[in-house]
């Protein structure tokens, strides 16, 4: 038994030396002594007390240990900040769930366009506010109104103000109301002509009030006659001359036949 133990110890020492040779910086003598002491150390007797009956350290020792540890180390505070500048959480979710990869790059061309539109709208609102302030605090609205404007009824005041606003806007021109009255009269005349049975489609342009009515120029002379009168001269075509000559030849041949048939 002793021979086998010594043999095993020699093998263990040999393996330990080979392992320690890989670390040249370490002190080999100290390590060998520690290995020998560990191998030669007798096993400690096992405690017969059950492990479940061990109650641990006392409360006083536990309290002193915890207080010393708390004094030695301070808790490390870590702040997690996932905020993204310029993008709300809802927009971030939409970009994450989007099927297009181009949206993840965060191009703000659409945002810039919206900002430009908002700036233009703000400028137009400021301009309109200035015009409204000028209209209210000056006599532009009440310039062409009557002197008894305050004593008139509410409906008359509304109509007068609406007319003045249209006049200032420049859309209304002089004579526009008269033209609308004339158009109503022409429509009434065409309707009455249809009811009386005096209407003809050729008279439609007259009732419509179109100023650019093209009328045919009447030719001089009798339209039922022969030729065409132009520049004070009656002009005949070849066809018309041949038709007249043909009629004369037929009449002469008939006269000859009649004269031959007489006794």
TAWO-V505752 format. One record per residue. N is the residue number from 1. RES is the residue in one small letter. PHI is phi in radians with two decimals (NA if undefined). PSI is psi in radians with two decimals (NA if undefined). NEAR is the number of other C-alpha atoms within 8 Angstrom. Layout:
BEGIN
n=N res=RES phi=PHI psi=PSI near=NEAR
n=N res=RES phi=PHI psi=PSI near=NEAR
END
This chain:
BEGIN
n=1 res=x phi=NA psi=-0.72 near=4
n=2 res=x phi=-1.15 psi=-0.66 near=5
n=3 res=x phi=-1.10 psi=-0.74 near=6
n=4 res=x phi=-1.16 psi=-0.70 near=7
n=5 res=x phi=-1.13 psi=-0.74 near=8
n=6 res=x phi=-1.14 psi=-0.62 near=8
n=7 res=x phi=-1.16 psi=-0.74 near=8
n=8 res=x phi=-1.15 psi=-0.68 near=8
n=9 res=x phi=-1.10 psi=-0.68 near=8
n=10 res=x phi=-1.13 psi=-0.70 near=8
n=11 res=x phi=-1.12 psi=-0.72 near=8
n=12 res=x phi=-1.15 psi=-0.71 near=8
n=13 res=x phi=-1.12 psi=-0.68 near=10
n=14 res=x phi=-1.11 psi=-0.77 near=8
n=15 res=x phi=-1.14 psi=-0.64 near=8
n=16 res=x phi=-1.15 psi=-0.69 near=8
n=17 res=x phi=-1.14 psi=-0.71 near=10
n=18 res=x phi=-1.08 psi=-0.66 near=8
n=19 res=x phi=-1.20 psi=-0.70 near=8
n=20 res=x phi=-1.28 psi=-0.38 near=10
n=21 res=x phi=-1.16 psi=-0.36 near=7
n=22 res=x phi=-1.27 psi=-0.29 near=6
n=23 res=x phi=-2.05 psi=1.57 near=7
n=24 res=x phi=-1.24 psi=-0.41 near=7
n=25 res=x phi=-1.27 psi=-0.42 near=4
n=26 res=x phi=-1.34 psi=2.70 near=6
n=27 res=x phi=-1.46 psi=1.99 near=7
n=28 res=x phi=-1.27 psi=-0.57 near=8
n=29 res=x phi=-1.17 psi=-0.73 near=6
n=30 res=x phi=-1.16 psi=-0.67 near=7
n=31 res=x phi=-1.17 psi=-0.69 near=8
n=32 res=x phi=-1.11 psi=-0.73 near=10
n=33 res=x phi=-1.13 psi=-0.67 near=8
n=34 res=x phi=-1.16 psi=-0.69 near=8
n=35 res=x phi=-1.13 psi=-0.73 near=9
n=36 res=x phi=-1.14 psi=-0.69 near=8
n=37 res=x phi=-1.16 psi=-0.65 near=8
n=38 res=x phi=-1.19 psi=-0.68 near=7
n=39 res=x phi=-1.25 psi=-0.64 near=6
n=40 res=x phi=-1.45 psi=-0.19 near=6
n=41 res=x phi=-1.21 psi=2.25 near=6
n=42 res=x phi=-1.23 psi=2.66 near=4
n=43 res=x phi=-1.19 psi=2.48 near=4
n=44 res=x phi=-1.29 psi=2.50 near=4
n=45 res=x phi=-1.19 psi=2.48 near=4
n=46 res=x phi=-1.38 psi=2.38 near=4
n=47 res=x phi=-1.33 psi=2.29 near=5
n=48 res=x phi=-1.38 psi=-0.16 near=4
n=49 res=x phi=-1.29 psi=2.37 near=5
n=50 res=x phi=-1.16 psi=2.50 near=7
n=51 res=x phi=-1.17 psi=-0.52 near=5
n=52 res=x phi=-1.22 psi=-0.38 near=5
n=53 res=x phi=-1.45 psi=-0.08 near=6
n=54 res=x phi=-1.31 psi=2.18 near=6
n=55 res=x phi=-1.70 psi=0.05 near=5
n=56 res=x phi=1.42 psi=-2.88 near=4
n=57 res=x phi=-1.33 psi=2.84 near=6
n=58 res=x phi=-1.25 psi=2.83 near=6
n=59 res=x phi=-1.17 psi=-0.56 near=6
n=60 res=x phi=-1.20 psi=-0.77 near=6
n=61 res=x phi=-1.14 psi=-0.70 near=8
n=62 res=x phi=-1.07 psi=-0.74 near=9
n=63 res=x phi=-1.16 psi=-0.72 near=8
n=64 res=x phi=-1.17 psi=-0.64 near=8
n=65 res=x phi=-1.15 psi=-0.75 near=8
n=66 res=x phi=-1.17 psi=-0.71 near=8
n=67 res=x phi=-1.14 psi=-0.64 near=8
n=68 res=x phi=-1.20 psi=-0.68 near=8
n=69 res=x phi=-1.15 psi=-0.70 near=8
n=70 res=x phi=-1.14 psi=-0.64 near=8
n=71 res=x phi=-1.24 psi=-0.56 near=7
n=72 res=x phi=-1.32 psi=-0.69 near=6
n=73 res=x phi=-2.07 psi=2.31 near=6
n=74 res=x phi=-1.69 psi=2.54 near=6
n=75 res=x phi=-1.16 psi=2.40 near=4
n=76 res=x phi=-1.52 psi=2.19 near=4
n=77 res=x phi=-1.72 psi=2.16 near=4
n=78 res=x phi=-2.05 psi=2.21 near=4
n=79 res=x phi=-1.87 psi=2.12 near=4
n=80 res=x phi=-1.72 psi=1.96 near=4
n=81 res=x phi=-2.11 psi=1.85 near=4
n=82 res=x phi=-1.79 psi=0.34 near=4
n=83 res=x phi=-1.24 psi=2.43 near=4
n=84 res=x phi=-1.95 psi=2.20 near=6
n=85 res=x phi=-1.24 psi=2.27 near=4
n=86 res=x phi=1.52 psi=-0.10 near=4
n=87 res=x phi=-2.24 psi=2.20 near=7
n=88 res=x phi=-1.35 psi=2.82 near=7
n=89 res=x phi=-1.03 psi=-0.63 near=6
n=90 res=x phi=-1.17 psi=-0.76 near=6
n=91 res=x phi=-1.12 psi=-0.65 near=8
n=92 res=x phi=-1.10 psi=-0.69 near=9
n=93 res=x phi=-1.14 psi=-0.72 near=8
n=94 res=x phi=-1.11 psi=-0.71 near=8
n=95 res=x phi=-1.15 psi=-0.64 near=9
n=96 res=x phi=-1.18 psi=-0.69 near=7
n=97 res=x phi=-1.51 psi=0.01 near=6
n=98 res=x phi=-1.27 psi=2.57 near=8
n=99 res=x phi=-1.47 psi=-0.22 near=4
n=100 res=x phi=-1.70 psi=2.22 near=6
n=101 res=x phi=-1.27 psi=-0.46 near=7
n=102 res=x phi=-1.09 psi=-0.45 near=6
n=103 res=x phi=-1.28 psi=-0.37 near=9
n=104 res=x phi=-1.32 psi=-0.31 near=8
n=105 res=x phi=-1.31 psi=-0.29 near=6
n=106 res=x phi=1.34 psi=0.71 near=6
n=107 res=x phi=-1.26 psi=2.23 near=6
n=108 res=x phi=-1.82 psi=0.60 near=6
n=109 res=x phi=-1.17 psi=-0.71 near=6
n=110 res=x phi=-1.16 psi=-0.67 near=7
n=111 res=x phi=-1.12 psi=-0.67 near=7
n=112 res=x phi=-1.15 psi=-0.71 near=8
n=113 res=x phi=-1.09 psi=-0.74 near=8
n=114 res=x phi=-1.11 psi=-0.67 near=8
n=115 res=x phi=-1.14 psi=-0.69 near=8
n=116 res=x phi=-1.13 psi=-0.72 near=8
n=117 res=x phi=-1.11 psi=-0.72 near=8
n=118 res=x phi=-1.12 psi=-0.68 near=8
n=119 res=x phi=-1.14 psi=-0.74 near=8
n=120 res=x phi=-1.13 psi=-0.70 near=8
n=121 res=x phi=-1.13 psi=-0.69 near=8
n=122 res=x phi=-1.14 psi=-0.70 near=8
n=123 res=x phi=-1.11 psi=-0.75 near=8
n=124 res=x phi=-1.13 psi=-0.65 near=8
n=125 res=x phi=-1.14 psi=-0.72 near=8
n=126 res=x phi=-1.13 psi=-0.71 near=8
n=127 res=x phi=-1.12 psi=-0.75 near=8
n=128 res=x phi=-1.15 psi=-0.64 near=8
n=129 res=x phi=-1.10 psi=-0.69 near=8
n=130 res=x phi=-1.15 psi=-0.70 near=8
n=131 res=x phi=-1.14 psi=-0.74 near=8
n=132 res=x phi=-1.12 psi=-0.70 near=8
n=133 res=x phi=-1.08 psi=-0.69 near=8
n=134 res=x phi=-1.17 psi=-0.69 near=8
n=135 res=x phi=-1.17 psi=-0.67 near=10
n=136 res=x phi=-1.29 psi=-0.74 near=8
n=137 res=x phi=-1.61 psi=0.15 near=6
n=138 res=x phi=-2.17 psi=-3.08 near=7
n=139 res=x phi=-1.77 psi=0.47 near=8
n=140 res=x phi=-1.19 psi=-0.70 near=6
n=141 res=x phi=-1.30 psi=-0.60 near=12
n=142 res=x phi=-1.82 psi=0.34 near=8
n=143 res=x phi=-1.25 psi=-0.81 near=6
n=144 res=x phi=-1.76 psi=0.23 near=6
n=145 res=x phi=-1.51 psi=2.87 near=9
n=146 res=x phi=-1.29 psi=2.88 near=5
n=147 res=x phi=-1.27 psi=-0.54 near=5
n=148 res=x phi=-1.55 psi=0.61 near=6
n=149 res=x phi=-1.17 psi=-0.63 near=8
n=150 res=x phi=-1.24 psi=-0.54 near=5
n=151 res=x phi=-1.48 psi=-0.12 near=5
n=152 res=x phi=-1.36 psi=2.97 near=8
n=153 res=x phi=-1.34 psi=2.98 near=6
n=154 res=x phi=-1.17 psi=-0.66 near=6
n=155 res=x phi=-1.14 psi=-0.72 near=6
n=156 res=x phi=-1.15 psi=-0.67 near=8
n=157 res=x phi=-1.13 psi=-0.71 near=10
n=158 res=x phi=-1.10 psi=-0.78 near=8
n=159 res=x phi=-1.11 psi=-0.71 near=8
n=160 res=x phi=-1.14 psi=-0.74 near=9
n=161 res=x phi=-1.16 psi=-0.69 near=10
n=162 res=x phi=-1.12 psi=-0.72 near=8
n=163 res=x phi=-1.13 psi=-0.66 near=8
n=164 res=x phi=-1.19 psi=-0.66 near=12
n=165 res=x phi=-1.13 psi=-0.75 near=9
n=166 res=x phi=-1.13 psi=-0.63 near=10
n=167 res=x phi=-1.15 psi=-0.69 near=9
n=168 res=x phi=-1.23 psi=-0.58 near=6
n=169 res=x phi=-1.21 psi=-0.39 near=7
n=170 res=x phi=1.51 psi=0.07 near=7
n=171 res=x phi=-1.35 psi=-0.50 near=6
n=172 res=x phi=-1.57 psi=2.33 near=8
n=173 res=x phi=-2.02 psi=2.79 near=6
n=174 res=x phi=-1.19 psi=2.39 near=5
n=175 res=x phi=1.54 psi=-0.01 near=6
n=176 res=x phi=-1.24 psi=-0.65 near=8
n=177 res=x phi=-1.17 psi=-0.67 near=7
n=178 res=x phi=-1.12 psi=-0.69 near=7
n=179 res=x phi=-1.12 psi=-0.66 near=8
n=180 res=x phi=-1.15 psi=-0.64 near=8
n=181 res=x phi=-1.15 psi=-0.73 near=8
n=182 res=x phi=-1.12 psi=-0.65 near=8
n=183 res=x phi=-1.14 psi=-0.69 near=10
n=184 res=x phi=-1.13 psi=-0.67 near=8
n=185 res=x phi=-1.13 psi=-0.73 near=8
n=186 res=x phi=-1.14 psi=-0.71 near=11
n=187 res=x phi=-1.10 psi=-0.69 near=10
n=188 res=x phi=-1.15 psi=-0.67 near=8
n=189 res=x phi=-1.16 psi=-0.74 near=9
n=190 res=x phi=-1.14 psi=-0.65 near=10
n=191 res=x phi=-1.14 psi=-0.75 near=8
n=192 res=x phi=-1.17 psi=-0.60 near=8
n=193 res=x phi=-1.16 psi=-0.66 near=10
n=194 res=x phi=-1.16 psi=-0.68 near=9
n=195 res=x phi=-1.20 psi=-0.61 near=7
n=196 res=x phi=-1.42 psi=-0.21 near=7
n=197 res=x phi=1.47 psi=0.30 near=6
n=198 res=x phi=-1.78 psi=0.24 near=7
n=199 res=x phi=-1.62 psi=2.48 near=9
n=200 res=x phi=-2.39 psi=2.53 near=6
n=201 res=x phi=-1.02 psi=-0.47 near=5
n=202 res=x phi=-1.20 psi=-0.34 near=5
n=203 res=x phi=-1.54 psi=0.10 near=8
n=204 res=x phi=-1.13 psi=-0.68 near=8
n=205 res=x phi=-1.18 psi=-0.55 near=9
n=206 res=x phi=-1.18 psi=-0.74 near=7
n=207 res=x phi=-1.29 psi=-0.44 near=10
n=208 res=x phi=-1.29 psi=-0.34 near=9
n=209 res=x phi=1.36 psi=0.44 near=8
n=210 res=x phi=-1.33 psi=2.21 near=7
n=211 res=x phi=-1.36 psi=-0.48 near=4
n=212 res=x phi=-1.56 psi=1.08 near=4
n=213 res=x phi=-1.60 psi=2.15 near=6
n=214 res=x phi=-1.60 psi=2.02 near=4
n=215 res=x phi=-1.81 psi=2.46 near=4
n=216 res=x phi=-1.26 psi=2.42 near=4
n=217 res=x phi=-1.36 psi=2.26 near=4
n=218 res=x phi=-1.37 psi=2.25 near=4
n=219 res=x phi=-1.39 psi=2.56 near=6
n=220 res=x phi=-1.31 psi=2.71 near=7
n=221 res=x phi=1.49 psi=-3.12 near=5
n=222 res=x phi=-1.44 psi=2.21 near=5
n=223 res=x phi=-1.26 psi=-0.37 near=7
n=224 res=x phi=-1.43 psi=-0.19 near=4
n=225 res=x phi=-1.42 psi=-2.94 near=5
n=226 res=x phi=-1.78 psi=2.50 near=7
n=227 res=x phi=1.51 psi=-3.10 near=9
n=228 res=x phi=-2.38 psi=2.27 near=7
n=229 res=x phi=-1.62 psi=2.10 near=11
n=230 res=x phi=-2.59 psi=2.25 near=8
n=231 res=x phi=1.14 psi=0.53 near=4
n=232 res=x phi=1.36 psi=0.19 near=5
n=233 res=x phi=-2.26 psi=2.41 near=6
n=234 res=x phi=-1.50 psi=2.09 near=8
n=235 res=x phi=-1.87 psi=2.27 near=8
n=236 res=x phi=-1.98 psi=2.49 near=9
n=237 res=x phi=-1.56 psi=2.89 near=7
n=238 res=x phi=-1.11 psi=-0.67 near=6
n=239 res=x phi=-1.10 psi=-0.72 near=6
n=240 res=x phi=-1.17 psi=-0.68 near=10
n=241 res=x phi=-1.16 psi=-0.74 near=9
n=242 res=x phi=-1.14 psi=-0.63 near=8
n=243 res=x phi=-1.13 psi=-0.67 near=8
n=244 res=x phi=-1.20 psi=-0.75 near=8
n=245 res=x phi=-1.13 psi=-0.64 near=8
n=246 res=x phi=-1.15 psi=-0.70 near=8
n=247 res=x phi=-1.14 psi=-0.68 near=8
n=248 res=x phi=-1.15 psi=-0.71 near=8
n=249 res=x phi=-1.16 psi=-0.67 near=8
n=250 res=x phi=-1.17 psi=-0.66 near=8
n=251 res=x phi=-1.18 psi=-0.69 near=8
n=252 res=x phi=-1.18 psi=-0.64 near=8
n=253 res=x phi=-1.18 psi=-0.65 near=8
n=254 res=x phi=-1.14 psi=-0.71 near=8
n=255 res=x phi=-1.13 psi=-0.67 near=8
n=256 res=x phi=-1.15 psi=-0.71 near=8
n=257 res=x phi=-1.12 psi=-0.71 near=8
n=258 res=x phi=-1.17 psi=-0.67 near=8
n=259 res=x phi=-1.22 psi=-0.58 near=7
n=260 res=x phi=-1.26 psi=-0.52 near=7
n=261 res=x phi=-1.36 psi=-0.22 near=6
n=262 res=x phi=-1.35 psi=2.59 near=5
n=263 res=x phi=-1.34 psi=NA near=3
END
